[in-house]
Amino acid sequence: MSPMKTESPPRIGVAILARAPIPGQAKTRLIPALGAEGAARLQRWLLQRAVAMALVADVGPVTLWCAGDPRHPDFALCRAFGSVAVRHQPEGDLGARMRMALREAASPDGTLIVGTDCPALTAAHLRQAARALRERDAVVLPAEDGGYVLIGLREAAAEAFARIDWGTDRVMAQTRERLRALGASWDEPATLWDVDRPEDLERLLAMAPEVRAIVAGTQENEMRYPLFAASGGKPC
């Protein structure tokens, strides 16, 4: 008798919405604390970390949605980490950009959308969110500031992103209202924090002390993805 074959779980795509680390255009709310160059170096670290984390999680195809020129050298570097598709973010508010990422998803079984601002988000969180999305219509990881750091949907439901006050502490509450109106089932497996304000920096530095030297420009900022993957993704 031949052994029974076990079905692989559906692959869940990961869409990363990212801004190029251009001084004066990246992490602008942190420029008073870090300077334009330091804020751009931090964005470079966050960008590389997010892409590496998604590849280590290995829940499905990874797409990097770029604000700015997709040919920017930092986006090209991220492509060298592994199998990463690169797309240009459309015009419009955050909701419009996330809707496009869902409509153009590489996986028919659902997509997780993340940014690059949450250093607390790990490969384990992505795997947990992917498992939840296989059983629910949606999954959301709220942020402590009232927003969210991840949203996953099986379908590109426009209503989930309609009439949301992006950038405010009302985002998560309004998103719950939209999901209820859709009759959707969803999970919220964890609440995390992101790096948006100067007061978030000390928390980041306590978690990842090496960032201090990277932001100051005294340590190379390029993450060595092969070493990162070989370590089992522990930094994620």
C-alpha positions in Angstrom: 0.0 0.0 0.0 1.4 3.4 -1.0 1.7 6.0 1.8 -1.1 8.6 1.9 -0.2 12.0 0.5 -0.8 14.9 2.8 -2.1 18.1 1.1 0.1 21.2 1.5 -1.8 24.1 3.0 -2.8 26.9 0.6 -0.1 29.4 -0.1 -0.8 32.9 1.2 0.8 35.8 -0.5 2.7 38.6 1.3 2.5 42.1 -0.1 5.0 44.6 1.4 4.2 48.3 0.9 7.5 50.2 1.1 9.0 53.6 0.5 12.5 54.0 -0.9 15.0 55.2 1.8 15.6 58.6 0.2 16.8 61.3 2.6 14.1 63.9 3.3 11.4 61.5 2.0 11.7 58.6 4.3 10.5 58.4 8.0 9.9 62.1 7.9 8.4 62.2 11.4 11.7 60.9 12.7 13.9 63.5 10.9 13.9 65.9 13.9 15.4 63.1 16.1 17.7 61.4 13.5 18.3 63.9 10.7 17.3 63.2 7.1 20.2 60.9 6.5 19.7 58.9 9.7 16.0 58.5 9.0 16.8 57.2 5.5 19.3 54.7 7.0 16.6 53.5 9.4 14.2 53.1 6.6 16.8 51.0 4.7 17.2 48.7 7.7 13.4 48.4 8.1 12.9 47.7 4.4 15.5 45.0 4.2 14.3 43.4 7.5 10.7 43.3 6.2 11.6 41.6 2.9 14.0 39.1 4.6 11.3 38.3 7.2 8.7 37.6 4.5 11.1 35.2 2.7 12.0 33.4 5.9 8.3 33.0 6.8 7.8 31.2 3.5 4.0 31.3 3.6 3.7 32.2 -0.1 4.8 34.5 -2.9 6.3 37.8 -1.8 5.6 41.1 -3.6 7.3 44.4 -2.9 5.1 47.3 -3.7 7.3 50.3 -4.1 6.4 54.0 -3.5 8.8 55.7 -5.9 11.0 54.2 -8.6 10.9 50.4 -8.5 14.4 50.5 -10.0 15.8 52.2 -6.9 19.0 50.4 -5.8 17.6 49.5 -2.4 14.6 47.7 -4.0 17.0 45.9 -6.4 19.0 44.8 -3.4 15.9 43.3 -1.8 15.2 41.4 -5.0 18.6 39.7 -4.6 17.5 38.3 -1.2 15.3 35.7 -3.0 12.1 35.3 -5.0 10.6 38.8 -4.7 8.3 40.4 -7.3 8.6 44.2 -7.5 5.6 46.4 -8.4 5.0 50.1 -8.4 2.4 51.4 -5.9 -0.5 53.2 -7.6 -1.6 56.8 -6.8 -4.2 57.3 -4.1 -4.5 56.9 -0.3 -3.3 53.9 1.7 -6.6 52.1 1.2 -6.4 52.4 -2.6 -2.9 51.1 -2.6 -3.8 48.1 -0.4 -6.8 47.3 -2.6 -4.6 47.2 -5.6 -2.2 44.9 -3.8 -5.1 42.5 -3.1 -6.5 42.7 -6.6 -3.1 42.0 -8.2 -2.3 39.3 -5.6 0.0 36.4 -6.7 -1.9 33.9 -4.6 -5.6 33.1 -5.1 -6.0 31.9 -1.5 -5.4 35.2 0.2 -2.8 37.9 0.9 -1.2 39.4 3.9 -0.4 43.1 3.6 2.3 44.7 5.7 4.4 47.8 5.8 8.0 48.2 6.9 7.4 50.2 10.1 6.9 47.3 12.6 10.2 45.8 13.8 8.2 43.8 16.3 6.6 41.8 13.4 8.3 38.4 13.0 8.3 35.5 10.6 6.3 33.6 13.3 3.6 36.3 13.3 3.3 36.0 9.5 3.0 32.2 9.7 0.3 32.6 12.5 -1.6 35.2 10.4 -1.4 32.9 7.3 -2.9 30.0 9.4 -5.7 32.3 10.6 -6.5 33.4 7.0 -6.9 29.9 5.9 -9.8 29.6 8.4 -11.2 33.1 8.4 -12.2 35.8 5.9 -9.6 38.2 7.3 -6.8 38.6 9.8 -5.6 41.8 11.4 -2.7 42.6 13.8 -3.6 45.8 15.6 -1.0 48.4 16.5 -0.8 49.8 20.0 -1.3 53.3 18.5 -4.8 52.5 17.2 -3.8 51.4 13.7 -2.7 48.0 12.4 0.6 46.5 11.2 -0.9 43.7 9.1 -4.2 43.0 7.4 -4.9 39.9 5.5 -8.0 39.2 3.3 -9.0 36.3 1.0 -10.7 38.7 -1.4 -10.2 42.4 -2.4 -13.2 43.7 -0.5 -13.1 47.5 -1.2 -15.4 48.2 1.8 -12.7 47.1 4.2 -10.7 50.2 3.3 -13.6 52.6 2.7 -14.0 55.8 4.9 -11.0 55.1 7.0 -9.2 58.0 8.7 -5.7 56.8 7.7 -2.9 57.9 10.0 -5.1 58.3 13.1 -5.8 56.3 16.2 -9.3 55.5 14.7 -8.0 53.1 12.0 -8.4 49.8 13.8 -11.8 50.6 15.3 -13.1 51.7 11.9 -11.7 48.6 10.2 -13.5 46.4 12.7 -16.7 48.3 11.8 -16.1 47.7 8.1 -15.4 44.0 8.6 -18.6 43.6 10.7 -20.6 45.4 7.9 -19.2 42.9 5.4 -20.3 40.0 7.6 -16.6 38.8 7.7 -15.0 36.5 10.2 -11.6 37.5 11.4 -8.9 36.9 13.9 -6.6 39.4 15.7 -3.7 37.0 16.9 -1.5 39.7 18.4 -1.1 43.5 19.0 2.2 45.0 18.1 4.0 48.4 17.9 5.6 50.3 15.1 8.2 53.0 14.8 6.5 56.3 13.7 7.5 58.8 16.4 10.7 59.9 18.2 9.4 58.2 21.4 9.3 54.9 19.6 13.1 55.0 19.0 14.2 53.9 22.5 12.0 50.9 22.3 13.5 50.0 18.9 17.1 50.5 20.2 16.3 48.3 23.3 15.2 45.5 20.9 17.9 45.9 18.3 20.9 47.8 19.7 22.8 47.6 16.4 20.4 50.0 14.9 22.1 52.9 16.8 25.3 52.4 14.8 23.4 51.9 11.5 21.4 55.1 11.9 24.6 57.0 12.8 26.3 55.7 9.7 29.1 54.0 11.6 28.0 50.4 10.7 27.1 49.0 7.3 23.4 48.9 6.8 23.2 46.0 4.4 21.6 43.0 5.9 23.3 39.8 4.8 20.2 37.7 3.9 22.0 34.3 3.4 23.4 34.6 7.0 20.0 35.8 8.2 18.2 32.8 6.6 20.8 30.4 7.9 20.2 31.5 11.4 16.6 30.4 11.1 15.3 33.9 10.9 16.0 34.7 14.5 16.3 38.5 14.0 12.8 38.3 12.7 
